[in-house]
Amino acid sequence: MTKVPDELPALRLKNVSASYGPDQKAAVQGIHLTIPRHGHTAIVGPSGAGKTALFSLILRFLEPTRGELLLDGRPYRAHTTPTSAPVSPTSNRTPPSSPTPSAETSCSPTPRPPRTS
C-alpha cells in the first residue's frame, strides 16, 4: 500500500454540484471543500443548506452532476469496486424496501410486570 503524503488533503471537492434526480433542482451547487488529513472538520448550517447532500456525496450515496471528488488525491471512482458502485441520479434502480416488521423485529418495548411494594 502506498503511503499518502501528510500534506495532501484527505478529501477534496472541486466545483461539485449534485441533485437527487435528473429533473430535480440542485441540492448543492459549486461546492469547493478541502478536508485536511489531520484535525477536525465540522459541517454546520441551517436546514436546507445541503449538509445531507454533502454527506451523501462523500458516502457515495449520490453521484455529482458536475465537478470532482478526490480521496487522497485520486478521483473517487478510482477507489470504487464494481460491487460498491453508487446509484446515480439518472439510474432506474430504486432503494430496497424495508422489511415488514414482525414479532422478532418489532421495536415495541416489552411490558414490565407491575411493581409490588
Backbone as CSV, one residue per row, in Angstrom:
resi,resn,N_x,N_y,N_z,CA_x,CA_y,CA_z,C_x,C_y,C_z
1,MET,0.838,-1.176,0.000,0.000,0.000,0.000,0.886,1.244,0.000
2,THR,0.571,2.209,-0.826,1.354,3.425,-0.951,0.997,4.398,0.163
3,LYS,2.016,4.970,0.784,1.785,5.971,1.829,1.401,7.287,1.175
4,VAL,0.351,7.902,1.704,-0.125,9.189,1.202,0.583,10.291,1.976
5,PRO,1.146,11.291,1.277,1.841,12.380,1.980,0.906,13.116,2.945
6,ASP,1.425,13.471,4.122,0.628,14.164,5.133,0.069,15.499,4.652
7,GLU,0.774,16.177,3.761,0.301,17.490,3.306,-0.847,17.393,2.302
8,LEU,-1.083,16.209,1.755,-2.178,16.006,0.808,-3.493,15.936,1.577
9,PRO,-4.510,16.728,1.186,-5.790,16.668,1.903,-6.390,15.264,1.836
10,ALA,-7.123,14.881,2.879,-7.794,13.583,2.885,-8.910,13.563,1.849
11,LEU,-9.630,14.678,1.745,-10.770,14.763,0.834,-10.832,16.149,0.225
12,ARG,-11.121,16.207,-1.054,-11.257,17.497,-1.732,-12.424,17.428,-2.700
13,LEU,-13.289,18.420,-2.636,-14.377,18.563,-3.592,-14.066,19.791,-4.430
14,LYS,-14.097,19.633,-5.735,-13.784,20.728,-6.647,-15.005,21.038,-7.507
15,ASN,-15.628,22.191,-7.258,-16.756,22.682,-8.041,-17.858,21.629,-8.191
16,VAL,-18.210,20.963,-7.090,-19.167,19.851,-7.117,-20.601,20.351,-7.031
17,SER,-21.428,19.810,-7.900,-22.873,20.035,-7.875,-23.541,18.677,-7.915
18,ALA,-24.724,18.587,-7.312,-25.455,17.316,-7.307,-26.931,17.579,-7.096
19,SER,-27.744,16.682,-7.642,-29.186,16.718,-7.408,-29.647,15.297,-7.162
20,TYR,-30.847,15.164,-6.627,-31.373,13.841,-6.301,-32.096,13.190,-7.473
21,GLY,-32.124,13.829,-8.615,-32.740,13.251,-9.800,-32.503,14.147,-10.991
22,PRO,-32.691,13.613,-12.212,-32.388,14.388,-13.408,-33.250,15.638,-13.565
23,ASP,-34.465,15.610,-13.063,-35.355,16.768,-13.195,-35.475,17.565,-11.901
24,GLN,-34.591,17.281,-10.944,-34.645,17.939,-9.640,-33.704,19.137,-9.595
25,LYS,-34.071,20.102,-8.775,-33.215,21.256,-8.523,-31.929,20.776,-7.841
26,ALA,-30.828,21.468,-8.075,-29.553,21.091,-7.457,-29.660,21.159,-5.937
27,ALA,-29.234,20.073,-5.270,-29.216,20.040,-3.811,-28.008,20.809,-3.292
28,VAL,-26.895,20.714,-4.000,-25.695,21.506,-3.739,-25.147,21.948,-5.087
29,GLN,-24.493,23.092,-5.090,-24.014,23.637,-6.363,-22.690,24.365,-6.158
30,GLY,-21.698,24.006,-6.982,-20.417,24.697,-6.975,-19.645,24.591,-5.672
31,ILE,-19.692,23.428,-5.009,-19.021,23.256,-3.715,-17.518,23.072,-3.916
32,HIS,-16.750,23.879,-3.220,-15.291,23.730,-3.127,-15.006,23.480,-1.656
33,LEU,-14.418,22.334,-1.345,-14.175,21.973,0.049,-12.891,21.163,0.127
34,THR,-12.053,21.494,1.098,-10.838,20.735,1.353,-10.852,20.306,2.815
35,ILE,-10.774,19.002,3.035,-10.741,18.461,4.390,-9.323,17.954,4.638
36,PRO,-8.626,18.564,5.595,-7.240,18.169,5.851,-7.139,16.761,6.433
37,ARG,-5.986,16.190,6.300,-5.730,14.837,6.787,-5.754,14.763,8.315
38,HIS,-5.357,15.834,8.982,-5.298,15.847,10.447,-6.209,16.938,10.979
39,GLY,-6.694,16.751,12.195,-7.555,17.750,12.817,-9.012,17.352,12.713
40,HIS,-9.873,18.318,12.931,-11.315,18.092,12.923,-11.970,19.050,11.938
41,THR,-13.039,18.609,11.325,-13.815,19.446,10.412,-15.277,19.309,10.791
42,ALA,-15.970,20.426,10.930,-17.397,20.413,11.245,-18.166,20.923,10.034
43,ILE,-19.258,20.262,9.726,-20.161,20.707,8.654,-21.424,21.181,9.354
44,VAL,-21.665,22.474,9.332,-22.821,23.061,10.009,-23.556,23.985,9.050
45,GLY,-24.816,24.218,9.334,-25.602,25.125,8.520,-27.070,24.955,8.816
46,PRO,-27.873,25.890,8.318,-29.313,25.808,8.560,-29.960,24.681,7.761
47,SER,-31.170,24.368,8.116,-31.939,23.360,7.400,-32.019,23.733,5.924
48,GLY,-31.767,22.762,5.060,-31.839,23.006,3.620,-30.559,23.539,3.006
49,ALA,-29.501,23.648,3.791,-28.246,24.208,3.282,-27.441,23.214,2.446
50,GLY,-27.769,21.912,2.533,-27.062,20.919,1.727,-26.146,19.994,2.507
51,LYS,-26.268,19.983,3.833,-25.400,19.120,4.651,-25.615,17.646,4.321
52,THR,-26.859,17.215,4.241,-27.159,15.813,3.933,-26.697,15.465,2.526
53,ALA,-26.905,16.352,1.579,-26.438,16.110,0.206,-24.917,15.988,0.179
54,LEU,-24.235,16.818,0.935,-22.781,16.755,1.006,-22.322,15.401,1.548
55,PHE,-22.931,14.958,2.640,-22.558,13.648,3.191,-22.962,12.514,2.253
56,SER,-24.059,12.667,1.538,-24.457,11.653,0.554,-23.416,11.542,-0.552
57,LEU,-22.835,12.652,-0.944,-21.750,12.632,-1.935,-20.510,11.948,-1.363
58,ILE,-20.139,12.322,-0.161,-18.941,11.761,0.459,-19.080,10.252,0.654
59,LEU,-20.270,9.798,1.018,-20.508,8.367,1.255,-20.865,7.600,-0.016
60,ARG,-20.879,8.296,-1.143,-21.181,7.705,-2.458,-22.619,7.222,-2.594
61,PHE,-23.539,7.800,-1.815,-24.951,7.515,-1.999,-25.491,8.342,-3.159
62,LEU,-24.767,9.379,-3.534,-25.172,10.316,-4.570,-23.954,10.623,-5.424
63,GLU,-24.134,10.658,-6.724,-23.041,10.993,-7.641,-23.127,12.463,-8.030
64,PRO,-22.005,13.132,-8.174,-22.047,14.532,-8.595,-22.526,14.663,-10.047
65,THR,-23.252,15.718,-10.321,-23.648,16.011,-11.700,-22.577,16.857,-12.382
66,ARG,-21.724,17.474,-11.553,-20.610,18.271,-12.077,-19.527,18.314,-11.016
67,GLY,-18.301,18.476,-11.438,-17.185,18.604,-10.511,-16.511,17.281,-10.220
68,GLU,-15.639,17.311,-9.232,-14.819,16.138,-8.939,-14.596,16.005,-7.441
69,LEU,-14.660,14.763,-6.957,-14.324,14.427,-5.573,-13.026,13.655,-5.604
70,LEU,-12.068,14.069,-4.771,-10.780,13.396,-4.692,-10.567,12.856,-3.285
71,LEU,-10.184,11.607,-3.192,-9.843,10.985,-1.927,-8.365,10.637,-1.997
72,ASP,-7.576,11.185,-1.090,-6.123,11.003,-1.112,-5.518,11.411,-2.452
73,GLY,-6.092,12.438,-3.062,-5.567,12.962,-4.317,-6.006,12.205,-5.560
74,ARG,-6.775,11.142,-5.392,-7.254,10.335,-6.525,-8.757,10.461,-6.660
75,PRO,-9.281,10.462,-7.889,-10.740,10.529,-8.068,-11.436,9.387,-7.330
76,TYR,-12.615,9.681,-6.796,-13.387,8.671,-6.066,-13.567,7.399,-6.870
77,ARG,-13.862,7.531,-8.154,-14.137,6.322,-8.960,-12.925,5.399,-9.040
78,ALA,-11.723,5.917,-8.794,-10.526,5.073,-8.777,-10.498,4.186,-7.531
79,HIS,-11.271,4.542,-6.506,-11.333,3.772,-5.264,-12.514,2.815,-5.227
80,THR,-13.385,2.896,-6.221,-14.631,2.143,-6.199,-14.511,0.828,-6.936
81,THR,-15.015,-0.217,-6.316,-15.091,-1.511,-6.982,-16.458,-1.635,-7.629
82,PRO,-16.602,-2.472,-8.657,-17.895,-2.596,-9.331,-19.036,-2.984,-8.391
83,THR,-18.764,-3.739,-7.342,-19.831,-4.154,-6.434,-20.260,-3.054,-5.491
84,SER,-19.473,-1.975,-5.379,-19.854,-0.900,-4.476,-20.233,0.367,-5.237
85,ALA,-20.524,0.235,-6.518,-20.883,1.404,-7.315,-22.168,2.028,-6.789
86,PRO,-22.209,3.360,-6.664,-23.383,4.035,-6.127,-24.511,4.122,-7.143
87,VAL,-25.658,4.504,-6.667,-26.805,4.748,-7.536,-26.664,6.166,-8.066
88,SER,-26.695,6.320,-9.374,-26.607,7.657,-9.950,-27.998,8.265,-9.995
89,PRO,-28.115,9.602,-10.061,-29.432,10.224,-10.066,-30.250,9.841,-11.291
90,THR,-29.623,9.349,-12.349,-30.364,9.001,-13.557,-30.654,7.511,-13.666
91,SER,-30.245,6.721,-12.668,-30.488,5.287,-12.750,-31.945,4.985,-12.459
92,ASN,-32.373,3.832,-12.929,-33.753,3.416,-12.709,-33.890,2.530,-11.485
93,ARG,-32.795,2.312,-10.766,-32.868,1.466,-9.581,-33.590,2.197,-8.455
94,THR,-34.308,1.447,-7.669,-34.974,2.024,-6.513,-34.357,1.419,-5.265
95,PRO,-34.345,2.168,-4.175,-33.766,1.614,-2.956,-34.573,0.411,-2.488
96,PRO,-33.933,-0.526,-1.820,-34.671,-1.686,-1.330,-35.716,-1.262,-0.319
97,SER,-36.841,-1.969,-0.337,-37.884,-1.644,0.634,-37.518,-2.238,1.976
98,SER,-38.009,-1.604,3.022,-37.708,-2.130,4.348,-38.621,-3.317,4.633
99,PRO,-38.106,-4.271,5.387,-38.918,-5.452,5.672,-40.120,-5.101,6.529
100,THR,-41.161,-5.879,6.376,-42.342,-5.695,7.201,-42.006,-6.122,8.623
101,PRO,-42.311,-5.277,9.605,-41.975,-5.655,10.981,-42.691,-6.938,11.389
102,SER,-42.018,-7.754,12.124,-42.617,-8.970,12.657,-42.408,-8.958,14.155
103,ALA,-42.894,-9.969,14.813,-42.719,-10.030,16.265,-41.245,-10.030,16.624
104,GLU,-40.408,-10.665,15.788,-38.977,-10.735,16.077,-38.279,-9.399,15.858
105,THR,-38.769,-8.574,14.915,-38.087,-7.320,14.597,-38.785,-6.098,15.162
106,SER,-39.858,-6.295,15.889,-40.610,-5.179,16.426,-39.774,-4.401,17.433
107,CYS,-39.960,-3.093,17.427,-39.227,-2.232,18.355,-40.075,-1.864,19.560
108,SER,-41.220,-2.513,19.715,-42.091,-2.202,20.850,-41.429,-2.645,22.144
109,PRO,-41.587,-1.841,23.194,-40.981,-2.239,24.462,-41.693,-3.467,25.035
110,THR,-40.963,-4.249,25.747,-41.532,-5.415,26.413,-42.255,-4.941,27.668
111,PRO,-43.528,-5.349,27.830,-44.258,-4.889,29.030,-43.581,-5.403,30.300
112,ARG,-43.515,-4.569,31.297,-42.928,-4.929,32.578,-44.051,-5.346,33.534
113,PRO,-43.756,-6.281,34.426,-44.770,-6.631,35.425,-44.962,-5.460,36.391
114,PRO,-46.133,-5.334,36.929,-46.363,-4.219,37.864,-45.476,-4.337,39.104
115,ARG,-45.114,-3.189,39.639,-44.277,-3.152,40.854,-45.101,-3.570,42.075
116,THR,-44.434,-4.235,42.957,-45.071,-4.562,44.232,-44.283,-3.892,45.343
117,SER,-44.985,-3.332,46.287,-44.303,-2.614,47.374,-44.045,-3.486,48.554
